Amino acid sequence: AGFVAVTAMLVLFMAAAGAPTPLYVVYQQQWGFPTSTLTLVFAVYVLGLLATILVVGALSDHVGRRPVLVAAIVLEAVALLLFLVAGGVATLLAARLVQGIATGAAITTLSAAVVDLTAPSRAGRAGLVTSVATLLGLAAGSVGTGALVEFAPAPTTLVYVVLLVGVVAAALATALLPE
């Protein structure tokens, strides 16, 4: 159960990371910013992600998986709330930076947790699962958001509400995970 929960959380974090991408065109139309601003939005996310992976990557080995995962979940919730209230580029940039930090902390911790929860007889399974979960999550986030933009009301709101529900479920699952 822990293996499945950790894998699902990895998919969730990656889906959240991919979710804003189809909305950038919507934001650009609503707020009237140049295409170069989109590059900045992507760059801020990547900077937050890479810095966190480099700085926090091994932190869960020292303080435990749960504390780092809880911090990542809280930061992801903050990022999603920022997306919900975003009315301009500054908030969008803040949301993506916080999301990059949350994602960096989560993927390093969750990947390590997948290894921890993999049976020794299936050691190769951890790498396969983390790779597939990462790609599946990114695709699900982007495609799911694209579908919401095309077919659902309030696409700049609905996707983040759905993801927030997932983050709450992840928080509950984290409380039940073994350390």
Accessible surface in RSA format (square Angstrom, percent):
REM  Atomic radii and reference values for relative SASA: ProtOr
REM  Chains: A
REM  Algorithm: Lee & Richards
REM  Probe-radius: 1.40
REM  Slices: 20
REM RES _ NUM      All-atoms   Total-Side   Main-Chain    Non-polar    All polar
REM                ABS   REL    ABS   REL    ABS   REL    ABS   REL    ABS   REL
RES ALA A   1   121.22 111.5  69.99 108.0  51.23 116.5  78.19 110.1  43.03 114.0
RES GLY A   2    17.18  21.2   0.00   N/A  17.18  21.2   7.72  21.2   9.46  21.2
RES PHE A   3    29.98  15.0  28.09  17.4   1.90   4.9  28.09  17.0   1.90   5.4
RES VAL A   4   104.01  68.4 102.22  92.5   1.78   4.3 103.07  89.6   0.94   2.6
RES ALA A   5    25.14  23.1  17.82  27.5   7.32  16.6  24.42  34.4   0.71   1.9
RES VAL A   6     0.59   0.4   0.59   0.5   0.00   0.0   0.59   0.5   0.00   0.0
RES THR A   7    28.29  20.1  28.29  28.7   0.00   0.0  28.29  38.0   0.00   0.0
RES ALA A   8    56.84  52.3  46.49  71.7  10.35  23.6  52.63  74.1   4.22  11.2
RES MET A   9     6.06   3.1   5.24   3.5   0.82   1.9   5.99   5.1   0.06   0.1
RES LEU A  10     0.60   0.3   0.60   0.4   0.00   0.0   0.60   0.4   0.00   0.0
RES VAL A  11    33.85  22.3  33.85  30.6   0.00   0.0  33.85  29.4   0.00   0.0
RES LEU A  12    30.09  16.8  26.71  19.1   3.38   8.5  29.95  21.0   0.14   0.4
RES PHE A  13     0.98   0.5   0.77   0.5   0.22   0.6   0.98   0.6   0.01   0.0
RES MET A  14    13.75   7.1  13.75   9.1   0.00   0.0  13.75  11.7   0.00   0.0
RES ALA A  15    12.11  11.1  12.11  18.7   0.00   0.0  12.11  17.0   0.00   0.0
RES ALA A  16     0.28   0.3   0.14   0.2   0.14   0.3   0.14   0.2   0.14   0.4
RES ALA A  17     4.23   3.9   0.98   1.5   3.24   7.4   0.98   1.4   3.24   8.6
RES GLY A  18     4.39   5.4   0.00   N/A   4.39   5.4   4.39  12.1   0.00   0.0
RES ALA A  19     0.73   0.7   0.73   1.1   0.00   0.0   0.73   1.0   0.00   0.0
RES PRO A  20     0.00   0.0   0.00   0.0   0.00   0.0   0.00   0.0   0.00   0.0
RES THR A  21    53.21  37.8  48.71  49.4   4.50  10.7  40.87  54.9  12.34  18.7
RES PRO A  22    36.53  26.6  18.14  16.5  18.39  66.9  29.67  24.5   6.86  42.6
RES LEU A  23     0.00   0.0   0.00   0.0   0.00   0.0   0.00   0.0   0.00   0.0
RES TYR A  24     5.13   2.4   5.13   2.9   0.00   0.0   5.13   3.9   0.00   0.0
RES VAL A  25    83.80  55.1  83.80  75.9   0.00   0.0  83.80  72.8   0.00   0.0
RES VAL A  26    27.10  17.8  27.03  24.5   0.07   0.2  27.04  23.5   0.06   0.2
RES TYR A  27     3.90   1.8   3.90   2.2   0.00   0.0   3.90   2.9   0.00   0.0
RES GLN A  28    40.37  22.6  38.17  27.9   2.20   5.2  11.80  25.1  28.57  21.7
RES GLN A  29   142.18  79.5 108.77  79.5  33.41  79.5  46.08  98.1  96.09  72.9
RES GLN A  30   112.32  62.8  74.86  54.7  37.45  89.2  37.22  79.2  75.09  57.0
RES TRP A  31    63.30  25.4  30.28  14.7  33.01  77.5  27.11  14.5  36.18  58.7
RES GLY A  32    64.47  79.5   0.00   N/A  64.47  79.5  33.01  90.6  31.47  70.5
RES PHE A  33    16.46   8.2   7.94   4.9   8.52  22.2  11.02   6.7   5.44  15.6
RES PRO A  34    84.66  61.7  73.49  67.0  11.17  40.6  84.24  69.6   0.42   2.6
RES THR A  35    93.34  66.4  90.01  91.2   3.34   8.0  63.85  85.8  29.50  44.6
RES SER A  36    79.13  66.9  64.42  86.0  14.71  33.9  52.81 112.5  26.31  36.9
RES THR A  37    19.73  14.0  16.82  17.1   2.91   6.9   6.08   8.2  13.65  20.6
RES LEU A  38    27.32  15.2  27.32  19.5   0.00   0.0  27.32  19.2   0.00   0.0
RES THR A  39    93.56  66.5  89.37  90.6   4.20  10.0  66.81  89.7  26.76  40.5
RES LEU A  40    90.70  50.5  87.79  62.8   2.91   7.3  90.18  63.3   0.52   1.4
RES VAL A  41     0.00   0.0   0.00   0.0   0.00   0.0   0.00   0.0   0.00   0.0
RES PHE A  42    83.70  41.9  83.65  51.8   0.05   0.1  83.69  50.7   0.00   0.0
RES ALA A  43    40.15  36.9  32.64  50.4   7.51  17.1  39.78  56.0   0.37   1.0
RES VAL A  44    25.04  16.5  24.53  22.2   0.51   1.2  25.04  21.8   0.00   0.0
RES TYR A  45    19.74   9.2  19.74  11.2   0.00   0.0  17.11  12.9   2.63   3.2
RES VAL A  46    64.58  42.5  64.58  58.5   0.00   0.0  64.58  56.1   0.00   0.0
RES LEU A  47   119.61  66.6 116.94  83.7   2.66   6.7 117.53  82.5   2.08   5.6
RES GLY A  48     3.66   4.5   0.00   N/A   3.66   4.5   3.65  10.0   0.01   0.0
RES LEU A  49    29.44  16.4  29.44  21.1   0.00   0.0  29.44  20.7   0.00   0.0
RES LEU A  50    90.14  50.2  90.14  64.5   0.00   0.0  90.14  63.3   0.00   0.0
RES ALA A  51    52.98  48.7  46.63  72.0   6.36  14.5  51.93  73.1   1.05   2.8
RES THR A  52     8.75   6.2   5.91   6.0   2.83   6.8   3.74   5.0   5.00   7.6
RES ILE A  53    53.94  30.7  49.18  36.6   4.76  11.5  49.23  35.5   4.71  12.8
RES LEU A  54   150.43  83.8 119.09  85.2  31.34  78.8 121.64  85.4  28.79  77.5
RES VAL A  55   123.32  81.2  94.60  85.6  28.72  69.2  99.35  86.3  23.98  65.0
RES VAL A  56    33.43  22.0  32.44  29.4   0.99   2.4  32.66  28.4   0.76   2.1
RES GLY A  57    24.13  29.8   0.00   N/A  24.13  29.8  12.23  33.6  11.91  26.7
RES ALA A  58    55.78  51.3  48.67  75.1   7.11  16.2  50.84  71.6   4.94  13.1
RES LEU A  59    76.60  42.7  72.51  51.9   4.08  10.3  74.76  52.5   1.83   4.9
RES SER A  60     4.66   3.9   1.79   2.4   2.87   6.6   0.39   0.8   4.28   6.0
RES ASP A  61    94.91  66.5  59.84  59.6  35.07  82.9  23.80  56.0  71.10  70.9
RES HIS A  62   148.82  81.3 112.20  78.0  36.62  93.7  75.51  77.8  73.31  85.3
RES VAL A  63    79.98  52.6  54.10  49.0  25.88  62.4  63.23  54.9  16.75  45.4
RES GLY A  64    16.17  19.9   0.00   N/A  16.17  19.9  14.43  39.6   1.74   3.9
RES ARG A  65    42.18  17.7  42.18  21.5   0.00   0.0  20.67  28.2  21.52  13.0
RES ARG A  66    79.72  33.5  77.09  39.3   2.64   6.3  33.98  46.4  45.74  27.7
RES PRO A  67    68.94  50.2  54.82  50.0  14.12  51.3  62.58  51.7   6.36  39.5
RES VAL A  68     6.99   4.6   4.24   3.8   2.75   6.6   6.99   6.1   0.00   0.0
RES LEU A  69     3.20   1.8   3.20   2.3   0.00   0.0   3.20   2.2   0.00   0.0
RES VAL A  70    69.34  45.6  68.88  62.4   0.46   1.1  69.32  60.2   0.02   0.1
RES ALA A  71    49.75  45.7  42.94  66.3   6.81  15.5  49.09  69.1   0.66   1.8
RES ALA A  72     0.00   0.0   0.00   0.0   0.00   0.0   0.00   0.0   0.00   0.0
RES ILE A  73     8.80   5.0   8.80   6.6   0.00   0.0   8.80   6.3   0.00   0.0
RES VAL A  74    83.28  54.8  81.27  73.6   2.01   4.8  83.27  72.4   0.01   0.0
RES LEU A  75    57.68  32.1  57.68  41.3   0.00   0.0  57.68  40.5   0.00   0.0
RES GLU A  76     1.26   0.7   1.26   1.0   0.00   0.0   1.22   2.4   0.03   0.0
RES ALA A  77    23.76  21.9  23.76  36.7   0.00   0.0  23.76  33.5   0.00   0.0
RES VAL A  78    62.31  41.0  61.78  55.9   0.53   1.3  62.19  54.0   0.13   0.3
RES ALA A  79     0.00   0.0   0.00   0.0   0.00   0.0   0.00   0.0   0.00   0.0
RES LEU A  80     0.11   0.1   0.11   0.1   0.00   0.0   0.11   0.1   0.00   0.0
RES LEU A  81    91.55  51.0  91.29  65.3   0.26   0.7  91.48  64.2   0.07   0.2
RES LEU A  82    46.38  25.8  46.21  33.1   0.16   0.4  46.21  32.5   0.16   0.4
RES PHE A  83     3.51   1.8   0.00   0.0   3.51   9.1   0.00   0.0   3.51  10.0
RES LEU A  84    49.66  27.7  25.23  18.1  24.42  61.4  25.23  17.7  24.42  65.7
RES VAL A  85   110.34  72.6  83.25  75.4  27.09  65.3  90.26  78.4  20.07  54.4
RES ALA A  86    19.69  18.1   0.24   0.4  19.46  44.3   0.24   0.3  19.46  51.5
RES GLY A  87    59.27  73.1   0.00   N/A  59.27  73.1  33.34  91.5  25.93  58.1
RES GLY A  88    22.08  27.2   0.00   N/A  22.08  27.2  20.76  57.0   1.31   2.9
RES VAL A  89    39.66  26.1  34.93  31.6   4.73  11.4  34.93  30.4   4.73  12.8
RES ALA A  90    80.91  74.4  67.68 104.4  13.23  30.1  72.32 101.8   8.60  22.8
RES THR A  91    38.15  27.1  34.31  34.8   3.84   9.1   9.08  12.2  29.07  43.9
RES LEU A  92     0.00   0.0   0.00   0.0   0.00   0.0   0.00   0.0   0.00   0.0
RES LEU A  93    37.26  20.8  36.59  26.2   0.67   1.7  36.93  25.9   0.33   0.9
RES ALA A  94    40.96  37.7  33.90  52.3   7.06  16.1  40.11  56.5   0.85   2.3
RES ALA A  95     0.00   0.0   0.00   0.0   0.00   0.0   0.00   0.0   0.00   0.0
RES ARG A  96     5.26   2.2   5.26   2.7   0.00   0.0   0.00   0.0   5.26   3.2
RES LEU A  97    74.93  41.7  74.93  53.6   0.00   0.0  74.93  52.6   0.00   0.0
RES VAL A  98    27.69  18.2  27.69  25.1   0.00   0.0  27.69  24.1   0.00   0.0
RES GLN A  99     0.03   0.0   0.03   0.0   0.00   0.0   0.00   0.0   0.03   0.0
RES GLY A 100     0.00   0.0   0.00   N/A   0.00   0.0   0.00   0.0   0.00   0.0
RES ILE A 101    60.25  34.3  60.25  44.9   0.00   0.0  60.25  43.4   0.00   0.0
RES ALA A 102     0.00   0.0   0.00   0.0   0.00   0.0   0.00   0.0   0.00   0.0
RES THR A 103     0.34   0.2   0.34   0.3   0.00   0.0   0.32   0.4   0.02   0.0
RES GLY A 104     0.04   0.1   0.00   N/A   0.04   0.1   0.00   0.0   0.04   0.1
RES ALA A 105     6.86   6.3   6.84  10.5   0.03   0.1   6.86   9.7   0.00   0.0
RES ALA A 106     0.00   0.0   0.00   0.0   0.00   0.0   0.00   0.0   0.00   0.0
RES ILE A 107    33.53  19.1  32.76  24.4   0.77   1.8  32.84  23.6   0.69   1.9
RES THR A 108    28.51  20.3  17.76  18.0  10.75  25.6  22.79  30.6   5.72   8.6
RES THR A 109     1.29   0.9   1.29   1.3   0.00   0.0   0.26   0.3   1.04   1.6
RES LEU A 110     0.00   0.0   0.00   0.0   0.00   0.0   0.00   0.0   0.00   0.0
RES SER A 111    37.33  31.5  36.88  49.2   0.45   1.0  25.16  53.6  12.17  17.0
RES ALA A 112    25.75  23.7  18.32  28.3   7.44  16.9  24.82  34.9   0.94   2.5
RES ALA A 113     9.06   8.3   8.82  13.6   0.25   0.6   9.06  12.8   0.00   0.0
RES VAL A 114     0.00   0.0   0.00   0.0   0.00   0.0   0.00   0.0   0.00   0.0
RES VAL A 115    93.05  61.2  85.60  77.5   7.45  18.0  85.61  74.4   7.44  20.2
RES ASP A 116    84.00  58.8  50.01  49.8  34.00  80.4  27.65  65.1  56.35  56.2
RES LEU A 117    60.38  33.6  37.06  26.5  23.32  58.6  41.35  29.0  19.02  51.2
RES THR A 118    14.62  10.4   2.70   2.7  11.92  28.4   4.16   5.6  10.46  15.8
RES ALA A 119    46.86  43.1  37.20  57.4   9.66  22.0  43.78  61.7   3.08   8.2
RES PRO A 120   130.70  95.3 107.11  97.6  23.59  85.8 115.68  95.5  15.02  93.4
RES SER A 121   106.26  89.8  63.45  84.7  42.81  98.6  58.12 123.8  48.14  67.4
RES ARG A 122   135.40  56.9 127.98  65.2   7.42  17.7  30.47  41.6 104.93  63.6
RES ALA A 123    75.62  69.5  56.19  86.7  19.43  44.2  60.71  85.5  14.91  39.5
RES GLY A 124    64.44  79.5   0.00   N/A  64.44  79.5  45.38 124.5  19.06  42.7
RES ARG A 125    89.45  37.6  81.50  41.5   7.94  18.9  24.07  32.9  65.37  39.6
RES ALA A 126     5.07   4.7   4.79   7.4   0.28   0.6   5.07   7.1   0.00   0.0
RES GLY A 127    42.86  52.9   0.00   N/A  42.86  52.9  38.35 105.2   4.51  10.1
RES LEU A 128   119.94  66.8 112.28  80.3   7.66  19.3 116.93  82.1   3.01   8.1
RES VAL A 129    25.56  16.8  22.25  20.1   3.31   8.0  25.05  21.8   0.51   1.4
RES THR A 130    21.59  15.4  21.03  21.3   0.56   1.3   8.31  11.2  13.27  20.1
RES SER A 131    61.97  52.4  53.31  71.1   8.66  19.9  31.68  67.5  30.29  42.4
RES VAL A 132    80.23  52.8  78.61  71.2   1.62   3.9  79.82  69.4   0.41   1.1
RES ALA A 133     2.84   2.6   0.88   1.4   1.96   4.5   2.60   3.7   0.24   0.6
RES THR A 134    39.59  28.2  39.59  40.1   0.00   0.0  29.44  39.5  10.14  15.3
RES LEU A 135   123.46  68.8 119.25  85.3   4.21  10.6 119.60  84.0   3.86  10.4
RES LEU A 136   101.63  56.6  96.17  68.8   5.46  13.7 100.78  70.8   0.85   2.3
RES GLY A 137     0.00   0.0   0.00   N/A   0.00   0.0   0.00   0.0   0.00   0.0
RES LEU A 138    65.43  36.4  64.14  45.9   1.29   3.2  64.66  45.4   0.77   2.1
RES ALA A 139    52.91  48.6  44.28  68.3   8.63  19.6  52.52  74.0   0.39   1.0
RES ALA A 140    49.97  45.9  33.42  51.6  16.55  37.6  43.36  61.1   6.61  17.5
RES GLY A 141     6.12   7.5   0.00   N/A   6.12   7.5   5.83  16.0   0.29   0.7
RES SER A 142    37.23  31.5  34.79  46.4   2.44   5.6  23.61  50.3  13.61  19.1
RES VAL A 143   107.20  70.5 100.67  91.1   6.53  15.7 106.43  92.5   0.77   2.1
RES GLY A 144    31.86  39.3   0.00   N/A  31.86  39.3  30.36  83.3   1.50   3.4
RES THR A 145     1.75   1.2   0.23   0.2   1.52   3.6   0.00   0.0   1.75   2.6
RES GLY A 146    27.15  33.5   0.00   N/A  27.15  33.5  21.56  59.2   5.60  12.5
RES ALA A 147    47.10  43.3  39.79  61.4   7.31  16.6  44.34  62.4   2.76   7.3
RES LEU A 148    42.07  23.4  41.72  29.8   0.36   0.9  42.07  29.5   0.00   0.0
RES VAL A 149    47.80  31.5  31.70  28.7  16.10  38.8  31.70  27.5  16.10  43.7
RES GLU A 150   124.17  71.3  98.05  74.2  26.13  62.2  20.94  40.5 103.23  84.3
RES PHE A 151   170.31  85.2 133.34  82.6  36.98  96.2 140.31  85.1  30.00  85.9
RES ALA A 152    23.38  21.5  10.86  16.8  12.52  28.5  13.93  19.6   9.46  25.1
RES PRO A 153   112.18  81.8  98.50  89.8  13.68  49.7 110.20  91.0   1.98  12.3
RES ALA A 154    59.55  54.8  40.66  62.7  18.89  43.0  51.27  72.2   8.28  21.9
RES PRO A 155    28.37  20.7  28.37  25.9   0.01   0.0  28.37  23.4   0.01   0.1
RES THR A 156    29.75  21.2  27.43  27.8   2.32   5.5   5.86   7.9  23.89  36.1
RES THR A 157    56.92  40.5  56.92  57.7   0.00   0.0  35.20  47.3  21.72  32.8
RES LEU A 158    60.13  33.5  58.47  41.8   1.66   4.2  60.12  42.2   0.01   0.0
RES VAL A 159     8.94   5.9   8.94   8.1   0.00   0.0   8.94   7.8   0.00   0.0
RES TYR A 160     0.18   0.1   0.18   0.1   0.00   0.0   0.18   0.1   0.00   0.0
RES VAL A 161    65.73  43.2  65.47  59.3   0.26   0.6  65.55  57.0   0.17   0.5
RES VAL A 162    84.87  55.8  79.34  71.8   5.53  13.3  81.29  70.6   3.58   9.7
RES LEU A 163    13.87   7.7  13.49   9.7   0.38   0.9  13.87   9.7   0.00   0.0
RES LEU A 164    31.01  17.3  30.87  22.1   0.14   0.3  31.01  21.8   0.00   0.0
RES VAL A 165    99.40  65.4  96.33  87.2   3.07   7.4  98.38  85.5   1.01   2.7
RES GLY A 166    19.16  23.6   0.00   N/A  19.16  23.6  17.36  47.6   1.80   4.0
RES VAL A 167     4.68   3.1   4.67   4.2   0.01   0.0   4.68   4.1   0.00   0.0
RES VAL A 168    89.60  59.0  87.88  79.6   1.72   4.1  89.58  77.8   0.01   0.0
RES ALA A 169    56.27  51.7  49.80  76.8   6.47  14.7  52.51  73.9   3.76  10.0
RES ALA A 170     4.42   4.1   0.81   1.3   3.61   8.2   3.88   5.5   0.54   1.4
RES ALA A 171    43.79  40.3  35.01  54.0   8.78  20.0  36.87  51.9   6.92  18.3
RES LEU A 172   117.76  65.6 116.18  83.1   1.58   4.0 116.63  81.9   1.13   3.0
RES ALA A 173    26.93  24.8  21.00  32.4   5.94  13.5  25.40  35.8   1.53   4.1
RES THR A 174     1.00   0.7   1.00   1.0   0.00   0.0   1.00   1.3   0.00   0.0
RES ALA A 175    72.78  66.9  45.54  70.3  27.24  62.0  51.13  72.0  21.66  57.4
RES LEU A 176   154.85  86.2 125.44  89.7  29.42  73.9 129.81  91.2  25.04  67.4
RES LEU A 177    18.98  10.6  16.42  11.7   2.56   6.4  17.01  11.9   1.98   5.3
RES PRO A 178    88.02  64.2  64.02  58.4  24.00  87.2  74.63  61.6  13.39  83.2
RES GLU A 179   116.97  67.2  61.08  46.2  55.89 133.1  67.29 130.2  49.68  40.6
END  Absolute sums over single chains surface
CHAIN  1 A     8361.2       6779.5       1581.7       6602.1       1759.1
END  Absolute sums over all chains
TOTAL          8361.2       6779.5       1581.7       6602.1       1759.1
